[in-house]
Amino acid sequence: MDKARILLLDAAPGELMARELDRLLGHGLEITLNLRRVTDHTGTRETWGDRVEFTDFDAFDESALTAATVRGT
């Protein structure tokens, strides 16, 4: 069975994001992280790029949210 994928719209700030991502990955989930409110895009991509996918959109934009939600289904 395929792993469940989640779209993380608003990750925890700063160092807490690492704990959040580690826990979600530890539960066997595949993660797409919205970078919209992440302050260090480059560092986040370097650190997590081999374990999560990324997107960057305004979650208040209904069409962008819908597109990100159904991506890959």
CYANA upper distance limits for C-alpha pairs under 8 A (distance plus 0.5 A):
  3 LYS  CA     28 GLY  CA      7.13
  3 LYS  CA     29 LEU  CA      6.36
  3 LYS  CA     30 GLU  CA      6.78
  4 ALA  CA     28 GLY  CA      8.23
  4 ALA  CA     29 LEU  CA      5.86
  4 ALA  CA     30 GLU  CA      6.52
  5 ARG  CA     29 LEU  CA      6.29
  5 ARG  CA     30 GLU  CA      4.94
  5 ARG  CA     31 ILE  CA      6.07
  5 ARG  CA     32 THR  CA      7.77
  6 ILE  CA     29 LEU  CA      7.45
  6 ILE  CA     30 GLU  CA      6.79
  6 ILE  CA     31 ILE  CA      5.63
  6 ILE  CA     32 THR  CA      6.72
  7 LEU  CA     31 ILE  CA      6.59
  7 LEU  CA     32 THR  CA      5.36
  7 LEU  CA     33 LEU  CA      6.60
  7 LEU  CA     34 ASN  CA      7.77
  7 LEU  CA     68 ALA  CA      8.40
  7 LEU  CA     69 THR  CA      7.41
  8 LEU  CA     31 ILE  CA      7.39
  8 LEU  CA     32 THR  CA      6.60
  8 LEU  CA     33 LEU  CA      5.43
  8 LEU  CA     34 ASN  CA      6.51
  9 LEU  CA     33 LEU  CA      7.06
  9 LEU  CA     34 ASN  CA      5.62
  9 LEU  CA     59 ALA  CA      7.45
 10 ASP  CA     34 ASN  CA      7.20
 10 ASP  CA     36 ARG  CA      8.31
 10 ASP  CA     37 ARG  CA      7.12
 11 ALA  CA     17 MET  CA      6.37
 11 ALA  CA     20 GLU  CA      8.11
 11 ALA  CA     33 LEU  CA      7.99
 11 ALA  CA     34 ASN  CA      8.22
 11 ALA  CA     37 ARG  CA      8.18
 11 ALA  CA     38 VAL  CA      7.82
 12 ALA  CA     16 LEU  CA      5.99
 12 ALA  CA     17 MET  CA      5.11
 12 ALA  CA     20 GLU  CA      7.38
 13 PRO  CA     17 MET  CA      6.26
 13 PRO  CA     38 VAL  CA      7.83
 15 GLU  CA     19 ARG  CA      7.76
 16 LEU  CA     20 GLU  CA      6.74
 17 MET  CA     21 LEU  CA      6.55
 18 ALA  CA     22 ASP  CA      6.48
 19 ARG  CA     23 ARG  CA      6.64
 20 GLU  CA     24 LEU  CA      6.77
 21 LEU  CA     25 LEU  CA      6.53
 22 ASP  CA     26 GLY  CA      6.41
 23 ARG  CA     27 HIS  CA      6.87
 24 LEU  CA     28 GLY  CA      7.39
 24 LEU  CA     29 LEU  CA      6.39
 24 LEU  CA     31 ILE  CA      8.28
 25 LEU  CA     29 LEU  CA      5.71
 25 LEU  CA     30 GLU  CA      7.14
 25 LEU  CA     31 ILE  CA      7.97
 30 GLU  CA     52 VAL  CA      7.28
 31 ILE  CA     51 ARG  CA      8.49
 31 ILE  CA     52 VAL  CA      5.70
 31 ILE  CA     53 GLU  CA      6.75
 32 THR  CA     52 VAL  CA      6.35
 32 THR  CA     53 GLU  CA      5.04
 32 THR  CA     54 PHE  CA      5.73
 32 THR  CA     55 THR  CA      7.32
 33 LEU  CA     52 VAL  CA      7.45
 33 LEU  CA     53 GLU  CA      6.70
 33 LEU  CA     54 PHE  CA      5.35
 33 LEU  CA     55 THR  CA      6.63
 34 ASN  CA     38 VAL  CA      8.42
 34 ASN  CA     54 PHE  CA      6.45
 34 ASN  CA     55 THR  CA      5.33
 34 ASN  CA     56 ASP  CA      5.55
 34 ASN  CA     57 PHE  CA      7.31
 35 LEU  CA     41 HIS  CA      7.15
 35 LEU  CA     54 PHE  CA      7.28
 35 LEU  CA     55 THR  CA      6.62
 35 LEU  CA     56 ASP  CA      5.39
 35 LEU  CA     57 PHE  CA      8.07
 36 ARG  CA     56 ASP  CA      5.62
 36 ARG  CA     57 PHE  CA      6.40
 36 ARG  CA     58 ASP  CA      7.11
 40 ASP  CA     44 THR  CA      6.50
 41 HIS  CA     45 ARG  CA      6.59
 42 THR  CA     46 GLU  CA      6.68
 43 GLY  CA     47 THR  CA      6.51
 44 THR  CA     48 TRP  CA      6.29
 44 THR  CA     49 GLY  CA      7.86
 45 ARG  CA     49 GLY  CA      5.21
 45 ARG  CA     54 PHE  CA      8.46
 48 TRP  CA     52 VAL  CA      6.40
 49 GLY  CA     53 GLU  CA      7.19
 49 GLY  CA     54 PHE  CA      8.49
 55 THR  CA     68 ALA  CA      8.14
 57 PHE  CA     61 ASP  CA      8.34
 57 PHE  CA     64 ALA  CA      6.95
 57 PHE  CA     65 LEU  CA      7.96
 58 ASP  CA     64 ALA  CA      7.48
 58 ASP  CA     65 LEU  CA      7.91
 59 ALA  CA     64 ALA  CA      7.49
 59 ALA  CA     65 LEU  CA      5.92
 60 PHE  CA     65 LEU  CA      7.78
 61 ASP  CA     65 LEU  CA      6.61
 62 GLU  CA     66 THR  CA      6.61
 63 SER  CA     67 ALA  CA      6.63
 64 ALA  CA     68 ALA  CA      6.66
 65 LEU  CA     69 THR  CA      6.53
 66 THR  CA     70 VAL  CA      6.78
 67 ALA  CA     71 ARG  CA      6.42
